[in-house]
Amino acid sequence: MYELVTTLENWTALFAEWISLPLTFILIGTGLFVTIALGFIQIKRLNHSFAVVSGKYDDPDDEGDVTHFQALSAALSATIGIGNIAGVALAVRLGGPGALFWMWVTAVFGMALKYAECTLSHRYRVIHEDGSASGGPMYYIEKGLGPKWKPLAVFFATCAVICSFCTGNMNQANTIAQTFLTYNIPIWVSGGVIAALVGLVIIGGIKRIAAVASRLVPTMAVLYVLGTMVIILSHYQNIIPSFAKIFTEAFSLKAGWGGLFAVIMWGVRRGLYSNEAGQGSAPIAHAAAKTKESAREGAVALMGPFIDTLIVCTMTGLAILSTGVIESTSLTGAQLTREAFRQGFSFAPELGSFIVNCAVLLFAYTTMVAWSYYGDRSIEYLAGPKAIKPYRWVYVFFNFMGAILPLTFVWNFGDIALSLMTIPNLIGVLFLTGTVKNITSEYFAKEHIPYKT
């Protein structure tokens, strides 16, 4: 049995690595194509995005389940996760400081890609008799490209369900349980508590998920960024040298072309997997927004990579570089970030460690909550509304199992599902880019009058 598990772990790890390389180029290429097709909308319309998120155009009488801000919070709760802590540290350790530059590049292209997929998701969503909404790549693939494309939509939804159990749930629960273990709390105890807390939220559906996310996500992001700012400002003399390293090593050939390629790949891959642009998950959350204008929700969605990668990931990277832990230790992942906080909070090292632990807990928890919604919309598409409640209870059960089991195989399997669900989504976005362009032109040709209560 042990040999079988080891073999599965090795094969899934190999396949996950194999598929990630071509997918990286496809994601970047699609992001560049959409950016050009939409005339660099992520730059031209960023101010409008801030206005929409602020609630300026919210109309409570519009169809949908949640406000623009709540939809963005729900999507961000899935994207701002342990990747912002461990993933950035891993990229900087293995790819060098220059990897941060390439993370920024992916974020810029990812903003346009996120705009396109979320605009489509909202346009082709389904409003049910009770007023609730369902949307996502499976709907715009089938309805936008036509019934003949339904097998591709089914493939996406199936991968999304698998990914919700693995990457979005079990792996996050395991991370939390291991963090609690450092405080001598037994894994089975923390696993039970985590599962109960997740169940209390997800059983209530998107409205409860969005309500929790709209409170937790801004709070956790602000506290974490403030912590990194304390570190960076207390090492202000290293700010300019840190940026100098980022820009010089982003194009450095001191390790040859192979070294430069490694820097680019680590930055691009971590950036893409951090903000999830093009993967098709966030469109499911944004489809629930209360608005008649699909492009308006797309404008909200493009804020995701901006906040996740350009702000949160950048602050993590600068905290690591400014403290110098990248040179003084051999640590990597979340441990490297934790050490940066410990040294950055030299006046209270345990406080720095506590901040990172809290961030890991909150980031992982909100990711689990958000991915449950992605999974239940996907299972609804595959098996109908009667399958939603059983799915949620199974999700809670897998949450507990994730906390108590070793998860190397599950992590690899989830990464494969995440990669595979990206492919049909990008096909849909590419073929429907013309539709997005038309929706965008029509929307921005109108006069946008703020809603007045």
N, C-alpha and C positions, 0 to 999 in steps of 0.2 A: 504493500500500500504506500509506504514511504517513497519507494522508487517511482511509483506512478505519479505521485504528487510532484516529486522533483522534476520528472520528465515534462509534466504539464507546465510547470513553472518556467522551465527552460524554453520550451517551444513557444509559449505565449509571450515571453520576454523577447524572443528572437523576432517573432512576427510583429509585435508592437513596434520594435525598433525599425524593422524593414519597411513597414507601411508609413511611418512618420516622416521619412525623408522625402518621398515624392509628394506627400500630402502638404508638406511645408511649402514647396514651390508652387503647388496648385493654389493654396490659400493666398499666398502673396500675389501671384499672378491675377487671381480673380479680384483681389482687393484693388490692385493697380488698375485693372480694366474698369471696374465700377467707379473708381475715383475719377478717371478721365471721362467716362461716359456721363457722369453727373456733374462735371465741371468743378471738381474739388469742393463738393458740397460741405464737407466736414470743416472747411475753413470759412467759406462764404456764409454759412448759415449757423455758425456756432452761437452767435448772439441770440438768434431766435430760439435755439435749443434752451438756453438759460431762461428765457422769458416763459416758455411753455412749462418747463419744470417748476417754475415759481408758482404756478397755478393761475397765471394771468388769463388763460383761455379755458379754464375748467368750467364745464357746464354739467351740473349734476343730473340734468334730464337726458343727457346723451346715453345711448345704449352702451352697455359694458358693465364691468364689475368693480373697477378700481380707478382712482385718479391717475393722472400722468406721473406724479411723483411716486405714488405707491407702486405703479407698474415698473418704474425705473428701480425702485428699492428692491422689489422682488427679484428682478433680473440681476441686480448687483449683489444681492445676497448669495446668489449662486456663483458669481464670477469672482467677487472679492473673497478669497479663501486662503487656505494654507499655502497656495502657490505664491501668493504675494509675500509670504514670509520665507518659506523654504525654497520655492522655485527660483526666486530672484537670487538668493544666496548661492544656490546650486549653479546658476548661470554665471555669476561673477567668479565663483571658485573655478569652474571648469573652462569657461570661455574668456575670463578676464574682464576688467572694467569696461572694455569696448563692447561687451555684449549688451550693456545697457542702451547704447546708441541704437543698436539694431532692434531692441525692444521698442524704442520710441518709433522707429520706422514702421514696425508692424502695427502699432497703435494707431498711427495716422491713417494707414490704409484700412485698418480694421474699423475705424469710425464710419467710413463710407460703406463698407460691407455690412456693418450692423444696421445702418440706416436702410439699406436696400432690403435686407431680409425681414426686418421688422415692419417696414412699410407694406411689403407683400403679405405678411402674416395678418396684419390688421385688415387689409383690403379683402382678403379671401376668408376671413373668419366666419364662423357660424354662430348665430344668435339663437339660443334655445327658447322654448316656450316660457320658461321661468325667468327669462331675461339674462341668463348667464351666457358667457361667451367661450368658444373653443377655437383655437387657431394654432398655427405653426406650419412648418415646412410641409407636413403631410397634406395639409389643406391646399396650400398654394401650388404644390406639385400636381395634385389631382384636379383641382378646379382651374388653375391657371394654365397648365400644359395640356389638360384634357384627360378623360377617363382611361385612355390607353396607358397613361403613365402611373396608374394606381399601384401596380406592383412596386414601383420605386418608392411611392409614398408609404406603403406598408412596410417596406424594408427599413425606411427611416424610423418609423414609429416603433418597430420591433427593437431596433438598436437603441432607441431612446429609453425604452422600458428597461432593457438590460443594463444600460449605463446608469439609470437612476438607482438601481439596486446596488451596483458596484461602486463606481467612482463617486457618485453623488450621495451615497448613503453609508455603505459598510466601511469604506476606507476612512471616511470622516469620523465615524463612530470609533474606529480603532485608534485614530489619532488622539481623540479626546480621552479615551480610556487610558492610553499610555501616558498622557499628560497628568491625569489624576493619580496614576500609579506612583509618580514622583512624590506625591504627598501621602503615600502609604494607604491609599484607598483601593481596596480590592477591585479587580477588573469587572467581576460580575456585578458588584454593587453599582459602580459608575455606569456600566452597560444598561442596567435596569433603569436607573434614573434618566439617562439620556433618552432611552426608548420612550419612557413615559412623557418626557418633556416634548419630544418630537410629536408623539401621538396627540397630545393635547392641542397642538396647533394645527396639524395637517388634517385631522378629522373634520375641521371646520371649513376646509376648502380655501380657495384663493382669497376670499375677503379677509379671513382670519390670518392667512399667511402674509398678505400684503400689509395688514395692520401691524403685525409683529415686525415685519421687515422694515417698514417705514420708520419704526422707532429704533430698532437695534442697529440697522446698517449705518445710518448717519452717525449714531453715537459711537459705534465701534471704530468706524473709519476716522472720525475726528480725533478720538483719544489716541489711536495708534499713530496718526500723522503728527499730532502734538508731541508725542513721545519721541518720534524721530527728529522733530525740529529742535527739541531740547538738546539732543545729542549733536546734531549738525552745528547749531549755534554755539554750543560749548566747545566745539572744535572748529571755530570759524576760520582759523588760519589754514585749514585743510580743504576748504570749500573749492577754491580756485584750482589747487592742484588735483583735486578729485575730478573736476570737470575736464581738466587738461588730460588726465589719464583716459577718461572715457572717450574723448574725441581722437586722441592720438592712437590709442590701441584699437579703435574701431576699424582703422585702415592700415594697421601696422603689418609689415612683412618681415619682421625680425625673426619670426618662426617659419617663414616661407609661406607659400600660397596655401598649403595645408593648414597652417596655423590660423591664417586669416579666415579660411572657410569654417574652421571650428568656432571661431569667435562669432561669425555671422549666424551659423546654425544654432548655437546655444541661445543667442539673443532672440532670434526669430521664433524658435520653437517655444521658448519660455513665454515670450510675448503673446503668441497665438493661443497657447493653452491657458494663459492667465486671463485674457479678456474674452475668450471663447467666440470671437468674431468669426462668422462663417460656419460655426458648428451646428447652428439651428436650434439651440436650446433657448436662448433669450427671446426669440420671436414668439415662443409659446406664452411667455409672461406678458409681453407687450400687446398681444392680441386681445387681452382682457381690458384694455384701457377704455375709459369712457370718453369717446370722441367720435365725431363723424368724419374727421379728416385723417386718413391713413398716413399722409406725409407728415402730419403734425406729430404723430406717435413715432414715426421714423426719426424725426428730429430729436425727440427725447432719447431714443435708443442710442444715437451716436455719441451721447454723453458717456455711455458705459466704458468703452476703451479709454476715453479721456480721463475718467476718474480712476479706473482700475489700474491702468498701466502708466499713463503719463504723470499721475500724482502718487498713488500708493506705492507702486513698484519702484518708482524713482526715489522716493523717500527712503525705502528700505535699502536700496543700493547705495545711496549717499551716506546713510548711517554706517554701513559696513565699511565703505571706503574711507570716510573721514576719521574713524577710530583706528584704522590700521590693522584691524583683526585679521584681514585677509593675508597679511604678511606675518603676523605674530603667532598665528595658530594654524593648525591643519584641519580645523573643523569645517563642516559643510552643512548645507540644508538649514533647517530650523535652529540647529545648535549654533551655527555661525551667527545667525541673526540674534539669537539670545545672548551670545557672548558680546556682540556689538552693543547691545543694550546694557549689559552688565558693566562694561567698561565705560560706555557713554554716560551712565548714571554712576560715576565714580563716587559721588557723595552718598549713594544708596544703591549698591549693586543688586540687592535682593528686589528692590522696587523695579529696576530695569527688567530683571528676569520675570517678575510677576506680570508686568505689562505684556510681555511677549506671550506668556502662558495664557493670559486672559484673551489676548487677540486670537490665539490659536483656537481656544474654546468657542468664542463667539463666531469667528469666521467659519469654523467647521459646522457649528450648529445651524447657522443661517443657510449654509450650503445644503445641508440635509433637508431642511424645511422647504427650500425653493425647488430642489430636484424632485421632491415628492409630487409637486404640482406638474412638473414637466412629464413625469411618468404617468400621472393619472389622466392627463389630457391625451397622452399617446395610447394608453390602454383603452380609453373611451373610444378613440378612433378605430382601434382594432376590434374591440369586442362589445362596444355599446356602453351606455351609462350604467347598466347594472353591474358592470365589472369594476366600477370606481371604488366603492366601499371595500370590497374584498381586497383590492389592490392596496389600499391604504393600510389595512391591518397587516397584510403580508409585508409591506414596507417597514412597518414598526418592528415586526418580528426579525426581519433581516438586519435592522438597525442594531438590535441586541446581539445577534450572532456576529455581526461585524466587530463589535467591541471585544468579544471574547476569543475570536479565532485569529490565527496567523493569516495574513492577507496578501502575500506576494502574488499568488495566482489570481486572486480576485482583482487586485490592482491592475495587473497586466491585462486581464480579460476585459475589465472596464475601459482601459485605455484603447483597446482594439475596437470595442463597441463605439466609443467616442469618435475614433477616427473614421469608422465605417459610416456613422450617421452623417458625417460631414460631407461625404461624397454626393449623395442624392440632394442634399441641401444646396451645394454649390452648383449642381446641374440646374436645379430650379432657378436659382438666382441668375445664372448666366443667360438662360433662355428667356427670362422675364425682365431683364434689365431695361428693355425698351418700354415695358409697361411701367416700371418704376420711374423712368424718365418722363413719361407722359403724366403720371400722377403728380410728380414733383413740379413740372411746368405749370399744370393747372392750379396747384395749390398756391404757389408763390406768385401767381398772376393775380390772385385775389387780394382784397384789402382785409387785413386781419384785425378784427375789432375785439378788444378784450371783453370777457364776459363780466357783466355787472349783476351782483346779487340784489 
